[in-house]
């Protein structure tokens, strides 16, 4: 079976380790693996503009002494609204040509989390995940109803809002040519606010041509999303099944909490052991309790944005 063009074996880990440069920290990713073929003609500037808008949204929250949780939700909302990324509008399509969205948030200060899977009605899944955390007795809801979304005062959308021509073309090509569907594509953010609290948020449309009902790592706390004050907040992207098997985001925190590792060493060791050695690829953004930011991936590319002290760094 021929491979889809964005599939590639894992490579040596690319890792950026950025000490805290101000009173707060923020990093985001727009998915590992790069552009899909149908978006290859898009100018790099459009992707950079989308990453910049998302970063500035979170930055505005943190500059006004907002919480890390508010910042990551504002950041991810922008990426969900941008059809270039695999979350919200423009998300990958299931084998039936529809959109099922997963998202999670975790507040490192309280240790609380909320997540949704196979969401079809909420315009911004990240806000629905937060509502699950703050307004329900549960942590994870699957296929939340339109009535529930509306009862929480959140904006809903029809399927035709989420489905784009580029994603329809991608699915048609995968089905016609029997290609291996790309297993990358997720958005997420991590932040540390001025009080020292941290948070993470992740949102995705999953993988193109996935079976209806498939759930990846993004809404699984400890796999694709995790945050705990005093240690780190992590948001992941890549081959979801591998991140679930390796409990990747929690494994990083466990290396710090029980093994005494510093954040960049914990990230590098986890990627090597749980992804590269398992022939899986992906990446993540992380922020430590001290504000240090780590951006890492063993996939060929990963969209990301962070400040290295000299200005905004955009990885496309």
C-alpha positions in Angstrom: 0.0 0.0 0.0 1.5 3.4 -0.9 2.1 5.9 1.8 0.5 9.3 2.1 3.0 12.0 1.5 3.1 13.3 5.1 4.0 9.9 6.6 7.7 9.5 7.4 9.6 7.5 9.9 10.7 9.1 13.1 13.9 11.1 13.1 16.3 12.3 15.7 14.6 14.5 18.2 14.6 18.3 17.5 14.4 20.1 20.8 14.3 23.8 21.7 14.9 24.6 25.4 14.0 28.2 26.2 14.5 29.6 29.8 11.8 31.9 31.1 12.1 35.3 29.5 9.3 37.2 31.2 6.8 36.9 34.1 4.8 34.4 32.1 5.4 31.8 29.4 3.4 30.5 26.4 4.0 28.0 23.7 1.7 26.4 21.1 1.8 23.8 18.4 -0.3 23.5 15.2 0.4 19.8 14.6 3.3 17.6 13.7 3.9 16.3 10.2 3.5 19.4 8.1 1.0 20.4 5.5 -1.4 18.1 3.7 -1.0 18.0 -0.1 -4.2 19.9 -0.7 -2.8 22.8 1.3 0.8 22.6 -0.1 0.1 25.5 -2.4 -0.8 27.8 0.5 1.9 30.3 1.2 4.0 29.8 4.3 2.9 33.3 5.4 -0.7 32.1 6.0 0.4 29.4 8.4 2.7 31.8 10.1 -0.1 34.3 10.4 -2.4 31.7 12.0 0.3 30.7 14.5 0.9 34.4 15.3 -2.7 35.2 15.8 -3.0 32.3 18.2 0.1 33.2 20.1 -1.1 36.9 20.4 -4.5 35.8 21.8 -2.8 33.9 24.6 -0.2 36.6 25.1 -3.0 39.2 25.5 -4.5 37.2 28.3 -1.2 36.7 30.2 -0.1 40.3 29.7 -3.3 41.4 31.5 -2.5 39.0 34.4 -5.0 36.4 33.2 -4.8 32.8 34.2 -2.8 30.1 32.3 -6.1 28.3 31.7 -7.7 31.3 30.1 -4.5 31.8 28.0 -4.4 28.3 26.6 -8.1 28.3 25.8 -7.8 31.6 24.0 -4.8 30.3 22.0 -6.5 27.1 20.9 -9.7 28.8 20.0 -7.8 30.8 17.3 -6.4 27.6 15.9 -9.8 25.9 15.9 -11.2 28.8 13.9 -8.4 28.6 11.3 -9.1 26.1 8.5 -5.4 25.5 7.9 -5.1 23.4 11.0 -6.6 20.1 12.0 -9.0 21.2 14.7 -12.5 22.8 14.6 -13.1 24.2 11.1 -10.9 22.5 8.6 -10.4 19.3 10.7 -9.7 16.0 9.1 -12.6 13.9 7.9 -13.7 10.5 9.0 -14.2 7.7 6.5 -17.8 8.9 6.1 -16.7 12.4 5.2 -17.7 14.0 8.5 -16.0 15.7 11.4 -15.6 14.3 14.9 -13.6 16.5 17.3 -11.6 15.7 20.4 -10.3 18.2 23.0 -9.0 18.5 26.5 -8.0 21.1 29.1 -6.1 20.6 32.4 -5.6 23.2 35.1 -2.3 22.5 36.9 -3.3 24.6 39.8 -6.4 22.5 40.8 -5.4 19.3 39.1 -8.8 19.3 37.4 -9.4 18.4 33.8 -12.1 18.2 31.2 -12.3 16.4 27.9 -14.7 15.6 25.0 -14.4 13.1 22.2 -16.3 12.6 19.0 -17.9 16.1 19.4 -20.0 17.1 16.4 -21.8 20.3 17.6 -19.6 22.7 19.5 -17.9 25.3 17.3 -15.0 25.4 19.7 -14.3 22.0 21.3 -11.8 23.5 23.7 -14.5 25.6 25.4 -16.7 22.5 25.6 -13.9 20.6 27.3 -13.5 23.4 29.8 -17.2 23.4 30.4 -17.1 19.7 31.2 -14.4 20.4 33.8 -16.1 23.4 35.3 -19.8 22.6 34.9 -20.2 18.8 35.2 -19.4 16.1 37.6 -17.4 14.3 34.9 -14.0 14.5 33.2 -14.6 12.9 29.7 -17.8 13.0 27.6 -18.1 11.2 24.3 -20.4 12.5 21.6 -21.9 15.4 23.7 -25.3 16.4 22.5 -26.3 19.7 20.9 -28.7 20.2 23.7 -25.9 20.0 26.3 -23.7 22.3 24.3 -26.5 24.9 24.1 -27.5 24.5 27.7 -24.0 25.6 28.7 -24.3 28.7 26.5 -21.7 27.6 24.0 -21.8 28.3 20.2 -22.9 25.4 18.0 -22.2 24.8 14.3 -23.4 22.5 11.6 -21.2 19.9 9.9 -20.9 22.1 6.8 -19.1 24.7 8.9 -16.3 22.3 9.8 -15.9 20.5 6.5 -13.7 22.3 3.9 -12.9 21.5 0.3 -9.3 20.8 1.1 -10.2 18.1 3.5 -12.8 16.6 1.2 -10.1 16.5 -1.5 -7.6 14.9 0.9 -10.1 12.2 1.9 -11.1 11.5 -1.8 -7.4 11.0 -2.7 -6.8 8.7 0.3 -9.8 6.6 -0.6 -9.1 6.5 -4.4 -5.4 5.7 -4.1 -5.6 3.5 -1.1 -3.1 5.7 0.7 -2.1 5.3 4.4 -3.9 8.2 6.1 -1.7 10.7 7.9 -1.7 10.2 11.7 -0.6 13.7 12.6 -2.4 16.9 13.1 -3.5 18.5 16.3 -3.3 21.9 17.9 -2.5 22.7 21.5 -1.0 25.2 23.9 0.7 25.4 27.3 1.1 28.4 29.5 2.5 29.6 32.9 0.8 32.7 34.3 2.3 35.4 36.6 1.1 33.5 39.7 3.2 30.5 38.7 0.3 28.2 37.8 0.4 26.2 34.5 -2.2 24.8 32.2 -2.5 22.8 28.9 -5.1 22.5 26.2 -5.3 20.3 23.1 -7.8 20.0 20.3 -7.9 17.8 17.1 -9.9 16.4 14.3 -8.0 13.2 14.6 -6.7 11.4 11.5 -8.1 11.5 8.0 -10.2 8.5 7.0 -10.5 7.4 10.6 -13.3 5.1 11.6 -16.3 6.8 13.1 -15.9 6.8 16.9 -12.1 6.6 16.9 -10.6 8.5 19.8 -7.0 9.6 19.8 -4.6 10.8 22.6 -5.7 14.4 22.7 -8.6 14.0 25.2 -6.9 11.3 27.2 -5.4 12.9 30.3 -1.9 11.7 30.7 -1.5 10.8 27.1 -1.9 13.8 24.9 -2.6 16.4 27.6 -1.4 16.9 31.2 -0.6 19.7 33.6 0.5 19.8 37.3 1.7 22.8 39.1 5.3 22.5 40.4 6.2 20.3 37.4 5.0 20.8 33.9 2.2 21.3 31.4 2.3 19.3 28.2 0.3 19.2 24.9 1.1 16.6 22.3 0.6 15.9 18.6 1.4 12.9 16.5 0.5 9.2 16.2 -2.2 9.2 18.9 -2.2 5.5 19.6 1.5 5.6 20.4 1.0 8.5 22.8 -1.8 6.6 24.5 0.3 3.4 24.9 3.3 5.4 26.2 1.2 7.7 28.4 3.5 10.3 27.0 2.5 13.6 28.8 2.3 12.0 32.2 5.5 10.0 31.6 7.4 13.4 31.3 6.0 14.6 34.6 6.7 11.3 36.3 10.3 11.5 35.2 10.5 14.9 36.9 8.4 14.1 39.9 9.9 10.7 40.9 13.2 10.7 39.0 14.4 14.2 39.5 14.8 15.0 35.8 14.7 18.5 34.5 12.1 19.2 31.9 14.2 19.1 28.7 15.8 15.8 29.8 12.5 14.3 30.6 11.0 15.3 27.3 14.0 14.0 25.3 14.0 10.6 27.2 10.2 10.1 26.8 10.2 10.9 23.1 13.2 8.5 22.6 11.7 5.6 24.6 8.0 5.9 24.0 8.0 7.2 20.4 11.2 6.8 18.5 12.0 3.3 19.8 8.4 2.3 19.0 8.8 3.6 15.4 6.2 6.4 16.1 6.5 10.1 15.5 5.1 13.3 16.8 6.0 16.2 19.1 4.9 18.4 21.9 5.1 21.7 23.6 5.8 21.9 27.4 6.2 24.6 30.0 7.8 24.0 33.4 7.0 25.5 36.8 9.9 27.9 36.4 8.5 29.1 33.0 11.0 27.2 30.9 9.6 26.2 27.5 10.5 23.1 25.7 9.4 22.4 22.1 10.3 19.0 20.7 9.5 16.6 17.9 10.9 13.6 16.1 8.5 14.0 13.2 9.9 15.7 10.0 8.2 19.0 10.9 5.9 20.5 13.6 4.1 23.8 13.5 4.9 25.8 16.7 5.2 29.3 18.1 7.1 30.4 21.2 9.2 33.4 22.4 12.9 32.8 22.8 13.7 36.1 24.3 14.6 37.9 21.1 11.1 37.7 19.7 8.4 35.3 18.4 9.8 32.1 16.9 7.5 30.5 14.2 8.2 26.9 13.2 6.5 25.9 9.9 
